[in-house]
Amino acid sequence: MTYEPSTMNTIRSHFPILSQTVNGKPLVYFDNGATAQKPQVVIDAINELHSSLNGNIHRGIHYMAEQCTERYEAARETVRAYINAAKSHEVIFTAGTTAGINLVAFSFGEKYVTAGDEIITTEMEHHSNVVPWQMLCNRKGATLKVLPFADSGELRVDLLSSLISPKTKLVTVTQISNVLGTINPIAEIVKIAHARHIPVLVDGAQGAQHGGVDVQQTGCDFYVFSGHKIYGPTGIGVLYAKEKLLEEMPPYQGGGDMVKTVSFAKTTYADLPYKFEAGTANYIGAIGLGAAISFINSLNKKELRKQEQTLLQHATAQLRAIDGINIYGNASNKAGLVSFSMERIHHLDVAQILDKLGVAVRSGTLCAEPVMQHYGLTGMVRASFAFYNTIEEINVWVEGLKRVKSMM
């Protein structure tokens, strides 16, 4: 099912940036996997706070401080409901997915990981879900083990049980690959790990946008995502963690707002969630994220996902009709993005020519060099779709690729 033109125009009208031209051409924005555009309600919420309601939260008793505090905590509740966390204090505001993973790698690592222990990640991870664990392993003398994926782009979940040992302390996996588009069977992975009493962290940077998550249903112990990938502001993100783990883990950073009492003899820490929110929070970003989620909740999410799948199917069929294009990631369960290469044409040249035609795509290693190494490539081109994209835009992009091929 696709949207009627009038419905699509209504949705697109909420995103002012989509109506502009780039290099004299109507903008076709296919870099949603890197950052999604913001609806007007998010822009308005941020502008209001900056222009007329800016007061530091949790400290002042004046009107603006109290209003911002109230909205900040309301945003936390909006996030809690969106991911279906059991309790609002299981929602920690961070600077983004990367910050959330680093928080867990440090705090969980300090509490539970010792020399000789193991962390399991996967071959398809973004660098943000590899490097923090390497740093933890180097710090603690632990080992990082890697679950591979097949050439089709499907994770070899059948090998997970054999990777888990008595020394395994955590499994960390992406919900959706930012390169391959693969939607991983998170509930199954959690079930396998939990059968051996191993907690699981899920990187939801792409998943929070494409389909969302029910953290209680999947049973994951940690879930992280970024605001800017889900139509919200940059510099804000979320770490969900089960209450028991948050209570046991030490703080990641020290400073204001994460303390209960301070003396030179001893400091006691604040209750959850503030124990992990040191310093002046990005309250404007958090409130903007709440506005973004409220906007998504106002739409028919089932129909939005159908639209993204329609775009994916059309884009895939169009690419396969062009000789010399190789698509990477053909999993049976896939989100709305396509990564590909063009024979004898450098990925940067493809992206640069498309940009001259007003089409924004991503090129390079896509912050996932192990994936490139799997296929023996130095980089790919990625087109990633959002519900505000259209079939007509895909056709413009495909014609651009044909032009690239004829030029090069």
C-alpha positions, 0 to 999 in steps of 0.5 A: 500500500502506498500513500495517496498523493494528497496524504504524502504531500501533507506529511512532507509539508511538515518538513520544511527542508524538503521543499528546497533546491540543491544545485538548482534541482529539487532536493532528494534526501536519501541520507536518512540513515545518517540523520533524519530531517526535522518536522516543524513541530520539533523546530518550533519546540526548540525555537520556543525554548531558546527564545522564551523559556530557557531555564536550567532544569532541576535547580532553579525554582523560578518559572522558566526553570520549573517549566523546562524541568517539567517538560524534560521529565515529560519527554522522559515519559514520552520516551518510556512509553515509546519503547515500553520501558517498565519505569521512567527512571530506566530511561537515561538521556545521553548525547546519542547512541555512541554516548550510551554505548560508551556509558555501558562499556565503562560502567558495566565494564567496571562492575562486571568485567575482569581479565579473561572475560569475553564480550560478543559483538557482530561483524555487521556493527557500526564502529560505535558498537565495536570501538568502546568494547575494544577499549573495555577489553584493552583496559580489562584484559578481556577478549572481543569475540565476533559473530559473523554474517553471511554474504546475504547480509543475514547474521549467523545467529545459529553460531551464537550459542557456540560463541558463548562461554562461561567467560562471556559477560555481554552480547551486543548487537545492532537491531538494524544494520546501517549498511546492510539494512538487515533487521536482526531477530533481537528477541531470538538473540536475547533468548539464546543469551539469557538462557546462559544468563548473559545480558544483551545490549541492542544498538537501536540507532536505525531500529528506533526509526524503522519500526521501533522497539518494545524493550519488555517484549524483546527482553533486552537489558540495554537499548540505545538510540539517537534523537537525530535519527528519529526526526529529533535534534542532534546531541541527544539520545537515550540509554534504556537499561533494566533497573537492577543493572543501573542500580549496580553499575557505578556512575560514568561521569561525576559532577552536578545533578548526579549527586545527593550529597558532597563532602571532601570525605564522601559523595553519595549519588543521586537516585536513578535516572540522575545518577547517570546524568551528570552536569547540565543536561541537554534539556532542550534536546530532550524536549525536542526529542519528545516532540519528535516522538509525539509527532511520530505517534500522531501518524499511522505507524503501520502505514508509514512502515508499509510506505518505507517497504514500498520504497525499498522494493521499488528501489531494489527492483530499479537497481537490479535492472541496471547492469554493473550495480551490486547490492550488498545486503539481501536479507529476507527481513530488511529495512528501507535502505540500499547499499551498493557499488557500481563496477569500475566507478568509485563510490565517491564519484557516484555520490558527488555526481548525484549531489550535482543533481540534487540527490543526497546519498552517503558514500564511503565506509559508512562507519562500518569498515569490517563490513567493507572488509567482508566484501573486499571493498573500500566503500559503498554508496548508500541510499536510506529512505524515510516515510516522507520519501516518494516513488518519484524521488527514487525514479529521479535517483535512478535516472541520476545513476544511469547518468553516472554510468554513462558519464563514467 
